[in-house]
Amino acid sequence: MSPLLSFAISFALGCYAIASVLVLGRLVRGPRAQDRVFALDLLYFHAMLMMLVLGIRYRSDVYFDAALLIALFSFVSSSAMAKFILRGEVIE
């Protein structure tokens, strides 16, 4: 791996880590439920991106499969939480 690619991957992982910490603060002290749902969805997104970058770094397909699972769980949980906020129940 070239030094430039190694630096770019390390920089990207650092940026995602800092952004995740900031979003975690929004998740904890968000004034409304919608803010907390959005923050949780954004944390899922950051986790998926970190898995993709780690997959590039270690040249392994397992990380890409994990990123796909994280994206699936993100979609299901976001839609369930949005339905709960709108209607007050998830299962009708």
N, CA, C and O of each residue as an XYZ file, in Angstrom:
368
protein
N       0.851     -1.164      0.000
C       0.000      0.000      0.000
C       0.901      1.234      0.000
O       1.890      1.304      0.730
N       0.541      2.181     -0.820
C       1.359      3.383     -0.925
C       1.195      4.244      0.328
O       0.175      4.171      1.013
N       2.203      5.052      0.617
C       2.112      5.917      1.801
C       0.970      6.935      1.699
O       0.363      7.295      2.708
N       0.684      7.389      0.491
C      -0.399      8.356      0.313
C      -1.750      7.714      0.627
O      -2.584      8.323      1.298
N      -1.972      6.488      0.149
C      -3.224      5.787      0.435
C      -3.341      5.466      1.919
O      -4.425      5.568      2.493
N      -2.242      5.083      2.537
C      -2.246      4.803      3.968
C      -2.601      6.044      4.774
O      -3.376      5.969      5.727
N      -2.037      7.181      4.395
C      -2.363      8.439      5.081
C      -3.826      8.813      4.859
O      -4.505      9.239      5.794
N      -4.316      8.658      3.630
C      -5.709      9.012      3.330
C      -6.680      8.142      4.124
O      -7.698      8.632      4.613
N      -6.369      6.864      4.251
C      -7.243      5.978      5.024
C      -7.223      6.353      6.498
O      -8.271      6.391      7.143
N      -6.046      6.628      7.034
C      -5.947      7.040      8.435
C      -6.668      8.356      8.679
O      -7.341      8.518      9.697
N      -6.532      9.290      7.758
C      -7.211     10.581      7.880
C      -8.725     10.415      7.823
O      -9.449     11.043      8.595
N      -9.205      9.570      6.908
C     -10.643      9.337      6.790
C     -11.195      8.692      8.054
O     -12.254      9.087      8.541
N     -10.481      7.698      8.590
C     -10.936      7.060      9.820
C     -10.954      8.039     10.989
O     -11.859      7.993     11.823
N      -9.971      8.914     11.053
C      -9.958      9.934     12.102
C     -11.116     10.911     11.981
O     -11.737     11.281     12.977
N     -11.397     11.320     10.764
C     -12.524     12.242     10.539
C     -13.850     11.588     10.898
O     -14.712     12.224     11.504
N     -14.021     10.311     10.523
C     -15.256      9.599     10.870
C     -15.378      9.425     12.383
O     -16.480      9.500     12.925
N     -14.265      9.195     13.063
C     -14.299      9.043     14.516
C     -14.697     10.352     15.197
O     -15.503     10.346     16.127
N     -14.142     11.461     14.744
C     -14.486     12.768     15.316
C     -15.952     13.093     15.044
O     -16.659     13.575     15.928
N     -16.404     12.831     13.825
C     -17.804     13.097     13.487
C     -18.740     12.218     14.300
O     -19.817     12.662     14.697
N     -18.345     10.981     14.552
C     -19.187     10.087     15.346
C     -19.298     10.553     16.793
O     -20.360     10.438     17.403
N     -18.216     11.072     17.339
C     -18.259     11.596     18.707
C     -19.188     12.810     18.778
O     -19.956     12.948     19.730
N     -19.122     13.676     17.789
C     -20.002     14.843     17.772
C     -21.467     14.439     17.622
O     -22.345     15.024     18.258
N     -21.726     13.452     16.791
C     -23.100     12.978     16.603
C     -23.599     12.271     17.863
O     -24.782     12.349     18.194
N     -22.701     11.587     18.561
C     -23.075     10.944     19.808
C     -23.527     11.978     20.840
O     -24.437     11.718     21.628
N     -22.897     13.138     20.834
C     -23.341     14.236     21.696
C     -24.746     14.695     21.352
O     -25.534     14.997     22.248
N     -25.073     14.752     20.069
C     -26.420     15.121     19.639
C     -27.428     14.053     20.034
O     -28.569     14.357     20.382
N     -26.991     12.794     19.977
C     -27.874     11.692     20.353
C     -28.220     11.757     21.840
O     -29.357     11.488     22.229
N     -27.249     12.112     22.660
C     -27.474     12.145     24.105
C     -28.303     13.363     24.516
O     -29.212     13.234     25.335
N     -28.011     14.527     23.970
C     -28.698     15.725     24.450
C     -29.608     16.379     23.412
O     -29.926     17.562     23.526
N     -30.027     15.620     22.404
C     -30.918     16.189     21.400
C     -32.220     16.659     22.015
O     -32.807     15.937     22.822
N     -32.686     17.827     21.667
C     -33.895     18.337     22.339
C     -35.174     17.602     21.927
O     -36.121     17.544     22.711
N     -35.221     17.046     20.729
C     -36.432     16.372     20.271
C     -36.113     14.927     19.892
O     -34.954     14.561     19.694
N     -37.150     14.130     19.796
C     -36.980     12.723     19.404
C     -36.498     12.628     17.963
O     -35.738     11.721     17.625
N     -36.928     13.549     17.114
C     -36.496     13.516     15.716
C     -34.999     13.730     15.601
O     -34.351     13.122     14.749
N     -34.438     14.586     16.446
C     -32.989     14.808     16.443
C     -32.243     13.542     16.850
O     -31.199     13.213     16.286
N     -32.788     12.847     17.825
C     -32.133     11.619     18.283
C     -32.204     10.519     17.222
O     -31.244      9.771     17.034
N     -33.333     10.423     16.535
C     -33.464      9.425     15.469
C     -32.489      9.730     14.337
O     -31.837      8.827     13.813
N     -32.393     10.988     13.964
C     -31.460     11.374     12.914
C     -30.016     11.113     13.328
O     -29.207     10.667     12.513
N     -29.687     11.387     14.587
C     -28.333     11.151     15.072
C     -28.008      9.661     15.063
O     -26.895      9.273     14.706
N     -28.963      8.826     15.450
C     -28.717      7.388     15.422
C     -28.535      6.886     14.000
O     -27.690      6.028     13.745
N     -29.321      7.416     13.076
C     -29.169      7.041     11.673
C     -27.800      7.479     11.139
O     -27.169      6.758     10.365
N     -27.358      8.636     11.547
C     -26.048      9.119     11.120
C     -24.920      8.291     11.729
O     -23.887      8.093     11.088
N     -25.103      7.804     12.958
C     -24.100      6.913     13.543
C     -24.016      5.600     12.777
O     -22.926      5.068     12.572
N     -25.169      5.074     12.352
C     -25.154      3.884     11.501
C     -24.384      4.160     10.209
O     -23.602      3.327      9.750
N     -24.615      5.329      9.634
C     -23.951      5.696      8.382
C     -22.439      5.790      8.572
O     -21.675      5.321      7.728
N     -22.007      6.394      9.674
C     -20.576      6.496      9.947
C     -19.955      5.116     10.169
O     -18.839      4.854      9.719
N     -20.674      4.245     10.857
C     -20.160      2.886     11.075
C     -20.012      2.149      9.749
O     -19.037      1.427      9.537
N     -20.987      2.336      8.858
C     -20.903      1.693      7.549
C     -19.702      2.215      6.759
O     -18.980      1.434      6.139
N     -19.492      3.513      6.779
C     -18.350      4.086      6.060
C     -17.027      3.637      6.658
O     -16.069      3.382      5.929
N     -16.968      3.539      7.981
C     -15.736      3.063      8.613
C     -15.448      1.614      8.215
O     -14.295      1.249      7.989
N     -16.481      0.803      8.132
C     -16.284     -0.588      7.703
C     -15.769     -0.647      6.260
O     -14.905     -1.464      5.941
N     -16.292      0.203      5.407
C     -15.827      0.218      4.020
C     -14.365      0.637      3.924
O     -13.595      0.051      3.163
N     -13.984      1.650      4.695
C     -12.591      2.099      4.679
C     -11.674      1.023      5.253
O     -10.574      0.808      4.744
N     -12.121      0.348      6.308
C     -11.310     -0.741      6.862
C     -11.193     -1.899      5.875
O     -10.161     -2.569      5.823
N     -12.240     -2.135      5.097
C     -12.177     -3.162      4.062
C     -11.148     -2.832      2.999
O     -10.471     -3.725      2.490
N     -11.025     -1.570      2.662
C      -9.999     -1.146      1.700
C      -8.611     -1.290      2.326
O      -7.667     -1.729      1.668
N      -8.497     -0.919      3.594
C      -7.196     -0.965      4.250
C      -6.662     -2.395      4.376
O      -5.495     -2.655      4.085
N      -7.525     -3.318      4.812
C      -7.075     -4.688      5.045
C      -7.329     -5.621      3.870
O      -7.002     -6.806      3.937
N      -7.901     -5.107      2.808
C      -8.173     -5.878      1.587
C      -8.940     -7.161      1.893
O      -8.543     -8.258      1.501
N     -10.044     -6.989      2.600
C     -10.849     -8.131      3.010
C     -12.310     -7.885      2.636
O     -12.818     -6.773      2.784
N     -12.978     -8.928      2.151
C     -14.385     -8.816      1.773
C     -15.320     -8.876      2.971
O     -16.488     -8.503      2.862
N     -14.829     -9.334      4.094
C     -15.674     -9.469      5.284
C     -16.184     -8.099      5.731
O     -17.328     -7.975      6.169
N     -15.357     -7.092      5.625
C     -15.757     -5.747      6.026
C     -16.877     -5.213      5.137
O     -17.756     -4.494      5.614
N     -16.853     -5.552      3.873
C     -17.903     -5.098      2.967
C     -19.222     -5.791      3.284
O     -20.284     -5.177      3.185
N     -19.163     -7.054      3.661
C     -20.371     -7.751      4.087
C     -20.935     -7.140      5.374
O     -22.148     -6.986      5.517
N     -20.055     -6.799      6.295
C     -20.487     -6.158      7.537
C     -21.111     -4.789      7.254
O     -22.090     -4.413      7.898
N     -20.556     -4.051      6.305
C     -21.124     -2.751      5.939
C     -22.514     -2.917      5.338
O     -23.396     -2.090      5.572
N     -22.712     -3.969      4.575
C     -24.030     -4.243      4.009
C     -25.040     -4.560      5.106
O     -26.183     -4.107      5.041
N     -24.638     -5.323      6.102
C     -25.521     -5.627      7.231
C     -25.847     -4.375      8.033
O     -26.987     -4.193      8.462
N     -24.867     -3.522      8.237
C     -25.112     -2.275      8.963
C     -26.101     -1.408      8.194
O     -26.981     -0.797      8.801
N     -25.975     -1.342      6.876
C     -26.917     -0.557      6.068
C     -28.325     -1.134      6.160
O     -29.300     -0.383      6.209
N     -28.439     -2.451      6.183
C     -29.751     -3.091      6.307
C     -30.386     -2.786      7.655
O     -31.558     -2.416      7.721
N     -29.615     -2.940      8.737
C     -30.141     -2.631     10.067
C     -30.488     -1.144     10.205
O     -31.451     -0.791     10.885
N     -29.720     -0.296      9.573
C     -29.992      1.137      9.611
C     -31.337      1.459      8.970
O     -32.119      2.238      9.517
N     -31.605      0.864      7.816
C     -32.863      1.113      7.140
C     -34.046      0.624      7.961
O     -35.040      1.333      8.113
N     -33.938     -0.578      8.483
C     -35.045     -1.149      9.246
C     -35.298     -0.357     10.527
O     -36.447     -0.054     10.851
N     -34.244     -0.024     11.249
C     -34.437      0.700     12.506
C     -34.915      2.124     12.271
O     -35.738      2.624     13.038
N     -34.427      2.786     11.242
C     -34.877      4.152     10.962
C     -36.344      4.187     10.562
O     -37.087      5.070     10.991
N     -36.760      3.233      9.744
C     -38.171      3.211      9.353
C     -39.059      2.846     10.533
O     -40.161      3.381     10.651
N     -38.618      1.956     11.406
C     -39.407      1.594     12.582
C     -39.517      2.778     13.552
O     -40.588      3.037     14.101
N     -38.412      3.489     13.759
C     -38.463      4.634     14.665
C     -39.297      5.773     14.089
O     -40.002      6.458     14.829
N     -39.225      5.979     12.789
C     -40.042      7.024     12.166
C     -41.526      6.682     12.286
O     -42.349      7.557     12.552
N     -41.859      5.423     12.093
C     -43.249      5.003     12.235
C     -43.704      5.146     13.679
O     -44.847      5.533     13.926
N     -42.844      4.845     14.628
C     -43.199      4.987     16.031
C     -43.415      6.453     16.394
O     -44.341      6.773     17.140
N     -42.585      7.333     15.885
C     -42.737      8.757     16.186
C     -44.027      9.297     15.578
O     -44.719     10.093     16.213
N     -44.360      8.880     14.367
C     -45.562      9.376     13.702
C     -46.849      8.827     14.305
O     -47.799      9.577     14.526
N     -46.887      7.498     14.577
C     -48.149      6.870     14.982
C     -48.180      6.428     16.442
O     -49.259      6.176     16.977
N     -47.048      6.328     17.086
C     -47.025      5.879     18.467
C     -46.966      4.369     18.619
O     -46.932      3.866     19.742
N     -46.952      3.635     17.511
C     -46.833      2.183     17.555
C     -46.086      1.721     16.321
O     -46.124      2.373     15.277
N     -45.408      0.595     16.448
C     -44.652      0.075     15.320
C     -45.447     -0.976     14.576
O     -45.495     -0.977     13.345
N     -46.073     -1.874     15.329
C     -46.853     -2.947     14.722
C     -48.335     -2.602     14.852
O     -48.822     -2.289     15.939
N     -49.027     -2.664     13.746
C     -50.452     -2.314     13.767
C     -51.304     -3.520     14.051
O     -52.529     -3.412     14.106
